[in-house]
Amino acid sequence: MAAAIREGIGTLTPTERKCAGVLLANYPVAGLQTVSALAHDAGVSGPTVLRLVAKLGFGSYGEFQQRLRDELAARMRIAPADAIAAAPEADFEASAVPEGGDEVDDLLDRFRRSLVRTVDETLKSIPRATYTAIGAVLGNPRRPVTIIGGRFTSCAASQLALQLREVRRDVEQVTGPTARWPEYLIDVTRRDVFVVFDIRGYQPDVVRFAKEAARRGAEIILITDIYLSPVAAVADHVVSIRTDGLSSWESMTSLSALVETIMTYLSIARWSEIKARIERMESIRSYLEGSSDPL
């Protein structure tokens, strides 16, 4: 059921997402509490908890809890060795990288299959309504966009910022030490859009930055992993990606694929405007490089 919650996160209201975030952060134990206890932990009302349960397809909170108990019992019946064997690509250890040619080829093939699976599962899980809503927001030139990433996700934030600047105006990326970040928040209005990249372990300064932007009225687009950043509690749009793979590191492949998917949507939806902008930009670039006459 945790997978169902993650996949449906983009269709939930902000308060329902807060409740879902608490459930996933302490799954399944959080859902075995009373309605009032879960609502208190999530900072929402009891009716919000019940609405979330109904959206998950349960007729009552008791039915929801029974499913959790059944899952817990099933987990306890699985021997550890069986659980490891069932996990895809779970037998890889970085210290056991083979040296022989055939074995290396086998590793490359396993790695390829792992990346394909990760990207495929990520893109298939994105609700189409969420995808089009994000495309519409980022494609609106009247809405300034600010992009922030953490220690490992700053590469994806840079990729989106660089490509987005090619096709529209008013795009900023948060850079520099945390002490400078208030500069990006001081003038925030409801017109502003913030894109936040945050995966495990969720970076406290990025989380606080996003929450402050939301408090000031900005629309928040969160790109996170399947376990959900705390930013999900205040985000208007949430996309959860797969970051698992053969490596000991979180895989960034799905992040990059998602950015390319968003840019493809914008290119198709607004191609005539984008084409004209790119032509003007190339004209300026040619002049600066000395290969054309002054504009």
Secondary structure as GFF3:
##gff-version 3
##sequence-region A 1 295
A	DSSP	alpha_helix	2	7	.	.	.	ID=ss1
A	DSSP	three_ten_helix	9	11	.	.	.	ID=ss2
A	DSSP	alpha_helix	14	25	.	.	.	ID=ss3
A	DSSP	three_ten_helix	29	32	.	.	.	ID=ss4
A	DSSP	alpha_helix	35	42	.	.	.	ID=ss5
A	DSSP	alpha_helix	46	55	.	.	.	ID=ss6
A	DSSP	alpha_helix	61	77	.	.	.	ID=ss7
A	DSSP	alpha_helix	80	86	.	.	.	ID=ss8
A	DSSP	three_ten_helix	94	96	.	.	.	ID=ss9
A	DSSP	alpha_helix	101	125	.	.	.	ID=ss10
A	DSSP	alpha_helix	128	138	.	.	.	ID=ss11
A	DSSP	beta_strand	145	148	.	.	.	ID=ss12
A	DSSP	alpha_helix	154	167	.	.	.	ID=ss13
A	DSSP	beta_strand	171	173	.	.	.	ID=ss14
A	DSSP	three_ten_helix	178	180	.	.	.	ID=ss15
A	DSSP	alpha_helix	182	185	.	.	.	ID=ss16
A	DSSP	beta_strand	193	198	.	.	.	ID=ss17
A	DSSP	alpha_helix	204	215	.	.	.	ID=ss18
A	DSSP	beta_strand	219	225	.	.	.	ID=ss19
A	DSSP	three_ten_helix	230	233	.	.	.	ID=ss20
A	DSSP	beta_strand	237	241	.	.	.	ID=ss21
A	DSSP	alpha_helix	253	269	.	.	.	ID=ss22
A	DSSP	alpha_helix	271	288	.	.	.	ID=ss23
###
